Amino acid sequence: MKKVVAVFSLITICYACGNSTAEVKKPISINVNPQINAGQKVAVADTAKAGGGQATASAAPAKDGKALIAGSDCLACHQETNKLVGPSYADVAKKYKEADIPKLVKKIVDGGSGVWGEIPMPPHASLAHDDAEAMVKYILTIK
């Protein structure tokens, strides 16, 4: 009987957490300004690469990062100023600097544990590297 209850509990937890292997998650991609079509986005990116509009390009990731976080599962465990399951974004911003961005991107994509306590952060392998980087850049602006 104990085995039946244990198996049933495990199945229930897996179902509740969404650990279904049948569901393939696509990388998150959010168009913050729906009035801009794909062709215009490329032109804006090309302008930033050419040297024009660099201030706009550096400010954009923070805004995109906030939208990406809002459209993801991050807010189930994190808030801007209050600790939930994981640390608040303000606490993360106090601990890490811009030099830590690659490390934090890797932590989001690969998951991890031990830095902020016993509860592990699940991996977000389907999240695009650029999206994770935009999220981290936004998080580091929160004070």
C-alpha positions as YAML, in Angstrom:
chain: A
units: angstrom
residues:
- id: 1
  name: MET
  ca: [0.00, 0.00, 0.00]
- id: 2
  name: LYS
  ca: [2.86, 2.37, 0.81]
- id: 3
  name: LYS
  ca: [4.33, 1.78, -2.63]
- id: 4
  name: VAL
  ca: [1.04, 2.63, -4.32]
- id: 5
  name: VAL
  ca: [0.74, 5.86, -2.34]
- id: 6
  name: ALA
  ca: [4.38, 6.75, -3.10]
- id: 7
  name: VAL
  ca: [3.95, 6.14, -6.84]
- id: 8
  name: PHE
  ca: [0.67, 8.06, -6.91]
- id: 9
  name: SER
  ca: [2.29, 10.97, -5.04]
- id: 10
  name: LEU
  ca: [5.24, 11.04, -7.44]
- id: 11
  name: ILE
  ca: [2.94, 11.07, -10.45]
- id: 12
  name: THR
  ca: [0.86, 13.86, -8.92]
- id: 13
  name: ILE
  ca: [3.95, 15.97, -8.21]
- id: 14
  name: CYS
  ca: [5.32, 15.47, -11.72]
- id: 15
  name: TYR
  ca: [1.96, 16.40, -13.22]
- id: 16
  name: ALA
  ca: [1.65, 19.51, -11.01]
- id: 17
  name: CYS
  ca: [5.17, 20.66, -11.86]
- id: 18
  name: GLY
  ca: [4.64, 20.20, -15.57]
- id: 19
  name: ASN
  ca: [7.50, 17.74, -16.05]
- id: 20
  name: SER
  ca: [5.89, 16.19, -19.08]
- id: 21
  name: THR
  ca: [8.36, 15.03, -21.70]
- id: 22
  name: ALA
  ca: [5.64, 15.19, -24.36]
- id: 23
  name: GLU
  ca: [5.48, 18.98, -24.12]
- id: 24
  name: VAL
  ca: [8.27, 20.74, -25.99]
- id: 25
  name: LYS
  ca: [8.73, 24.31, -24.86]
- id: 26
  name: LYS
  ca: [9.79, 26.86, -27.44]
- id: 27
  name: PRO
  ca: [12.19, 29.70, -26.64]
- id: 28
  name: ILE
  ca: [10.41, 32.78, -25.38]
- id: 29
  name: SER
  ca: [10.32, 35.60, -27.89]
- id: 30
  name: ILE
  ca: [8.22, 38.65, -27.15]
- id: 31
  name: ASN
  ca: [7.64, 41.61, -29.44]
- id: 32
  name: VAL
  ca: [7.39, 44.53, -27.02]
- id: 33
  name: ASN
  ca: [6.07, 46.84, -29.73]
- id: 34
  name: PRO
  ca: [3.51, 44.95, -31.85]
- id: 35
  name: GLN
  ca: [3.38, 47.78, -34.40]
- id: 36
  name: ILE
  ca: [6.93, 46.97, -35.56]
- id: 37
  name: ASN
  ca: [7.11, 44.19, -38.09]
- id: 38
  name: ALA
  ca: [10.01, 41.74, -38.46]
- id: 39
  name: GLY
  ca: [11.65, 43.75, -41.26]
- id: 40
  name: GLN
  ca: [11.76, 46.86, -39.11]
- id: 41
  name: LYS
  ca: [13.31, 44.95, -36.20]
- id: 42
  name: VAL
  ca: [16.22, 43.91, -38.41]
- id: 43
  name: ALA
  ca: [16.72, 47.49, -39.57]
- id: 44
  name: VAL
  ca: [16.83, 48.71, -35.95]
- id: 45
  name: ALA
  ca: [19.36, 46.00, -35.04]
- id: 46
  name: ASP
  ca: [21.49, 46.85, -38.08]
- id: 47
  name: THR
  ca: [21.47, 50.53, -37.13]
- id: 48
  name: ALA
  ca: [22.65, 49.70, -33.62]
- id: 49
  name: LYS
  ca: [25.43, 47.48, -34.98]
- id: 50
  name: ALA
  ca: [26.56, 50.21, -37.38]
- id: 51
  name: GLY
  ca: [27.10, 52.58, -34.46]
- id: 52
  name: GLY
  ca: [23.94, 54.67, -34.71]
- id: 53
  name: GLY
  ca: [21.45, 54.37, -31.89]
- id: 54
  name: GLN
  ca: [23.74, 52.61, -29.43]
- id: 55
  name: ALA
  ca: [22.08, 54.28, -26.47]
- id: 56
  name: THR
  ca: [18.73, 52.86, -27.57]
- id: 57
  name: ALA
  ca: [20.25, 49.39, -28.05]
- id: 58
  name: SER
  ca: [21.76, 49.37, -24.54]
- id: 59
  name: ALA
  ca: [18.50, 50.56, -22.93]
- id: 60
  name: ALA
  ca: [16.35, 48.06, -24.82]
- id: 61
  name: PRO
  ca: [17.47, 44.84, -23.05]
- id: 62
  name: ALA
  ca: [16.21, 46.06, -19.66]
- id: 63
  name: LYS
  ca: [12.75, 46.71, -21.10]
- id: 64
  name: ASP
  ca: [12.77, 43.46, -23.07]
- id: 65
  name: GLY
  ca: [14.02, 41.61, -19.97]
- id: 66
  name: LYS
  ca: [11.08, 42.81, -17.91]
- id: 67
  name: ALA
  ca: [8.62, 41.69, -20.59]
- id: 68
  name: LEU
  ca: [10.38, 38.34, -20.93]
- id: 69
  name: ILE
  ca: [10.20, 37.77, -17.18]
- id: 70
  name: ALA
  ca: [6.52, 38.69, -17.15]
- id: 71
  name: GLY
  ca: [5.85, 36.13, -19.89]
- id: 72
  name: SER
  ca: [7.83, 33.33, -18.22]
- id: 73
  name: ASP
  ca: [7.52, 31.19, -15.10]
- id: 74
  name: CYS
  ca: [10.09, 33.27, -13.17]
- id: 75
  name: LEU
  ca: [7.50, 35.11, -11.10]
- id: 76
  name: ALA
  ca: [6.33, 31.83, -9.56]
- id: 77
  name: CYS
  ca: [9.53, 31.83, -7.46]
- id: 78
  name: HIS
  ca: [10.89, 35.40, -7.61]
- id: 79
  name: GLN
  ca: [9.62, 38.94, -7.03]
- id: 80
  name: GLU
  ca: [11.37, 42.26, -7.51]
- id: 81
  name: THR
  ca: [11.75, 43.13, -3.82]
- id: 82
  name: ASN
  ca: [10.41, 40.19, -1.77]
- id: 83
  name: LYS
  ca: [11.90, 36.74, -1.32]
- id: 84
  name: LEU
  ca: [9.59, 33.89, -2.31]
- id: 85
  name: VAL
  ca: [10.96, 30.45, -3.11]
- id: 86
  name: GLY
  ca: [14.07, 32.07, -4.59]
- id: 87
  name: PRO
  ca: [15.77, 35.38, -3.86]
- id: 88
  name: SER
  ca: [14.27, 38.71, -4.82]
- id: 89
  name: TYR
  ca: [15.65, 40.35, -7.93]
- id: 90
  name: ALA
  ca: [16.86, 43.25, -5.76]
- id: 91
  name: ASP
  ca: [18.93, 40.80, -3.67]
- id: 92
  name: VAL
  ca: [20.39, 39.27, -6.84]
- id: 93
  name: ALA
  ca: [21.25, 42.76, -8.14]
- id: 94
  name: LYS
  ca: [23.03, 43.57, -4.85]
- id: 95
  name: LYS
  ca: [25.11, 40.39, -5.00]
- id: 96
  name: TYR
  ca: [26.09, 40.33, -8.68]
- id: 97
  name: LYS
  ca: [27.55, 42.85, -11.13]
- id: 98
  name: GLU
  ca: [27.67, 43.15, -14.94]
- id: 99
  name: ALA
  ca: [30.77, 40.96, -15.03]
- id: 100
  name: ASP
  ca: [28.62, 38.10, -13.67]
- id: 101
  name: ILE
  ca: [26.09, 38.20, -16.55]
- id: 102
  name: PRO
  ca: [27.47, 35.09, -18.35]
- id: 103
  name: LYS
  ca: [27.50, 33.16, -15.05]
- id: 104
  name: LEU
  ca: [23.89, 34.15, -14.30]
- id: 105
  name: VAL
  ca: [22.72, 33.32, -17.84]
- id: 106
  name: LYS
  ca: [24.28, 29.86, -17.45]
- id: 107
  name: LYS
  ca: [22.59, 29.46, -14.05]
- id: 108
  name: ILE
  ca: [19.17, 30.30, -15.55]
- id: 109
  name: VAL
  ca: [19.58, 27.96, -18.52]
- id: 110
  name: ASP
  ca: [21.23, 25.06, -16.63]
- id: 111
  name: GLY
  ca: [19.54, 25.51, -13.24]
- id: 112
  name: GLY
  ca: [21.42, 25.21, -9.97]
- id: 113
  name: SER
  ca: [21.34, 25.15, -6.21]
- id: 114
  name: GLY
  ca: [23.29, 26.00, -3.10]
- id: 115
  name: VAL
  ca: [23.87, 29.72, -3.62]
- id: 116
  name: TRP
  ca: [20.60, 30.97, -2.13]
- id: 117
  name: GLY
  ca: [19.59, 27.95, -0.07]
- id: 118
  name: GLU
  ca: [18.57, 24.33, -0.36]
- id: 119
  name: ILE
  ca: [15.80, 24.67, -2.96]
- id: 120
  name: PRO
  ca: [17.20, 24.25, -6.47]
- id: 121
  name: MET
  ca: [16.29, 26.47, -9.40]
- id: 122
  name: PRO
  ca: [15.04, 24.27, -12.24]
- id: 123
  name: PRO
  ca: [16.78, 24.52, -15.61]
- id: 124
  name: HIS
  ca: [15.24, 26.59, -18.38]
- id: 125
  name: ALA
  ca: [16.98, 24.86, -21.29]
- id: 126
  name: SER
  ca: [14.37, 25.98, -23.82]
- id: 127
  name: LEU
  ca: [15.05, 29.65, -23.04]
- id: 128
  name: ALA
  ca: [17.12, 31.36, -25.73]
- id: 129
  name: HIS
  ca: [20.52, 32.62, -24.56]
- id: 130
  name: ASP
  ca: [19.78, 36.18, -25.72]
- id: 131
  name: ASP
  ca: [16.47, 36.20, -23.85]
- id: 132
  name: ALA
  ca: [18.14, 34.95, -20.65]
- id: 133
  name: GLU
  ca: [20.80, 37.65, -21.04]
- id: 134
  name: ALA
  ca: [18.14, 40.35, -21.46]
- id: 135
  name: MET
  ca: [16.41, 39.07, -18.31]
- id: 136
  name: VAL
  ca: [19.67, 39.18, -16.32]
- id: 137
  name: LYS
  ca: [20.47, 42.70, -17.53]
- id: 138
  name: TYR
  ca: [17.03, 43.83, -16.40]
- id: 139
  name: ILE
  ca: [17.38, 42.09, -13.02]
- id: 140
  name: LEU
  ca: [20.71, 43.83, -12.40]
- id: 141
  name: THR
  ca: [18.99, 47.23, -12.82]
- id: 142
  name: ILE
  ca: [16.62, 46.57, -9.90]
- id: 143
  name: LYS
  ca: [17.76, 48.17, -6.66]
...
